[in-house]
């Protein structure tokens, strides 16, 4: 069940009452930050958040217990897919388990794991958890995102293309053509949190007619149970544990999502992308909490954010802190939101000008 969906930059809906003037509509339409875009249901380059569906796909095929070595990069012909530690410091992670690879967000680990699995099974695993397809949320114009290797990718985006090992490696780390919406990633992380059940996210909880009674019941709609699909509970726990380590252990990339007194598990991503013809980044963090009895899943992406942990991770912390404060009966300080036109400046850390989030209640 969706708790909150927000998209910023924003426009003032009061300008639509009784009708938006042509001048105001033109002003909004000329804004390069795309004020009318609902980013929470728009596909955006996903970066290392795709390491979680990669882990799921590989776990479904018995690879979750494998260790792989990070020597800094994996070479595909003359092209190197580098790890962030290699690109930043010339370093390498060495041999890692799945949980450690999630904690440290190691690119070569997931490149090698995906290549061992093959693109066909990668695509099947990604589709099981809703990627490359609409969630069915009761909102118009939901973007299905792009799943390289899928039928839609081969027909709509890359006619005649085939998945090479290099493209499979890029898919495993959410680069290349890959994209997903914050809502898709929140629904995915909710499934990891709750033990493998992927539910269609919904904003309509219940509909009651004064004469006819309940027209829509408060019944979650299950899409897939990963345990029934063959994932082992112990392997799913390796993924959950890796997300916990990313927040709570030294060397983790999501430490800024941590809360006092509540255990958070998360995964960051810093996706290389292009906005308006210029190289840019999308900063991601997705998380769930509490770890042992999950109640909330959150996904945040910041266009122009240069670090998943430093930008989006802080926002996840603030969102979760607010949700749990409200659960404890604390009254959150609210104020009217002013219109925010946004800008295209790179963002090293919060505060941020452009973000989108999707939060789901689990259970």
Number of C-alpha atoms within 10 A of each C-alpha: 20 20 15 13 19 16 18 24 21 21 17 11 10 9 12 12 8 7 10 13 12 9 9 12 13 11 10 17 13 11 13 13 20 17 20 14 14 21 28 28 28 19 20 24 29 32 28 28 29 27 28 24 27 26 28 26 26 25 25 22 16 15 18 23 14 13 17 18 18 25 17 24 24 19 12 13 7 5 10 12 19 21 24 19 18 17 13 9 10 13 15 19 20 13 13 17 17 25 24 23 28 32 29 25 29 27 28 28 32 30 28 19 24 26 17 13 18 16 23 12 17 27 22 15 23 22 16 20 29 24 26 26 19 18 22 13 17 11 10 9 12 20 21 20 24 23 25 28 24 19 14 15 20 16 11 10 14 14 11 9 12 14 16 14 17 19 20 28 27 23 30 31 30 28 22 22 20 25 24 28 31 27 29 29 31 28 30 26 30 30 20 25 29 20 16 24 21 23 22 20 25 17 14 13 12 11 12 11 9 7 6 7 10 12 10 12 12 12 9 13 11 11 15 17 17 22 14 10 12 12 20 18 13 12 21 22 16 21 26 24 19 27 35 27 26 30 27 22 15 12 14 24 27 35 26 23 31 25 18 7 7 14 18 28 30 36 34 38 30 29 29 18 20 14 14 9 7 8 10 19 25 29 33 36 35 31 32 33 24 19 20 12 13 20 18 27 32 30 34 31 34 28 28 28 28 23 24 31 27 23 29 36 33 21 26 30 20 15 19 24 17 16 16 16 13 12 10 9 8 11 10 10 6 6 6 5 9 9 12 14 17 18 14 14 13 15 21 15 17 15 11 20 19 23 24 24 29 26 31 24 18 21 13
